[in-house]
């Protein structure tokens, strides 16, 4: 059986080299579980899903909540992305929407997660992103669907940077772009 390889695995050494500067930390957090959940937020399935997650589904646009090892990001009026550790089992979420009350789809293979952290993380991302990344506009507890370097991403602000969820097929392109843009901060 072939060894499993993440979409940005080839960039680990170059990410590490940039990270040694102290201004930025770039890394891939591979193989996180990503589960798309669609339910009526006012329906009984939303309460069932919330019970499984241990937290209510966020209903305020562009917000995210944490519950233990899980992050639940609002993607739309009836859509959320649940991000968990590798191997998170979504069967209980599927049971919560049983009977046609919604859908639960594991989309883990569709995305990978890149970490952009450190004192210059916002500056780096602002080179390729048109939304306001200032902490007053996008702080931990928020999420944003946007484009970064012409690539669709979901941004999840953290205390010291951002998780950048990118489609697997665009991970190499975005990794190259991040590394190129980082040269300004790692001399």
C-alpha positions, 0 to 999 in steps of 0.5 A, spaced: 500 500 500 502 506 498 504 511 503 498 517 504 501 524 502 498 530 503 496 535 498 502 540 500 507 535 503 512 537 498 513 544 501 514 542 508 522 543 508 520 550 505 515 552 510 520 550 515 525 554 512 521 560 512 518 559 519 525 559 522 525 567 521 520 568 526 516 573 522 512 567 519 510 560 521 508 556 515 505 549 515 500 544 513 496 541 518 494 535 513 488 530 514 484 534 518 476 531 517 472 536 514 464 535 514 459 539 510 453 539 514 446 542 511 440 543 515 434 548 517 437 552 523 430 552 526 428 545 525 429 539 530 435 536 526 439 543 528 438 541 535 440 534 534 446 536 530 448 541 536 447 535 541 452 531 537 457 537 536 456 539 544 455 546 541 449 550 537 450 551 530 453 558 529 447 562 526 451 569 525 454 570 518 461 569 518 462 566 525 465 559 528 465 556 534 469 551 538 467 545 541 473 540 544 477 538 538 471 541 533 471 547 530 464 549 526 464 554 521 458 558 518 458 557 511 451 559 509 444 560 512 443 553 512 450 550 511 456 549 516 463 546 516 465 541 521 473 541 522 476 535 526 482 531 527 484 526 523 479 520 523 473 524 526 467 519 525 461 523 522 456 517 523 453 521 529 452 527 525 449 523 519 444 520 524 442 526 527 439 528 520 436 522 518 429 522 515 431 527 510 432 533 515 438 535 512 445 532 509 452 530 512 457 529 507 465 528 509 469 533 504 476 531 507 479 529 501 477 536 498 481 540 502 487 541 506 489 546 511 495 551 511 497 555 517 499 562 516 502 564 523 506 569 526 507 577 527 507 578 519 501 573 518 496 578 516 501 582 512 502 576 508 495 574 507 493 582 505 498 581 499 493 576 496 486 578 499 481 583 499 477 583 505 479 586 511 484 582 516 484 587 521 483 583 528 477 588 529 474 585 523 476 578 523 478 575 529 478 568 533 471 566 533 470 569 525 470 565 519 471 568 512 470 565 505 474 569 500 479 569 495 487 569 496 491 569 490 485 568 486 484 561 490 477 560 494 479 559 501 476 559 508 480 563 513 479 561 520 483 566 525 487 564 530 490 567 536 497 568 532 495 567 525 490 563 520 488 557 518 487 557 511 482 551 508 484 550 501 482 545 495 487 540 495 487 541 487 490 548 489 494 547 495 501 547 491 499 553 487 497 557 494 503 554 497 508 557 492 504 563 492 505 564 500 512 562 499 513 567 494 510 573 498 513 571 504 520 573 501 519 580 503 519 578 511 524 573 511 531 576 509 
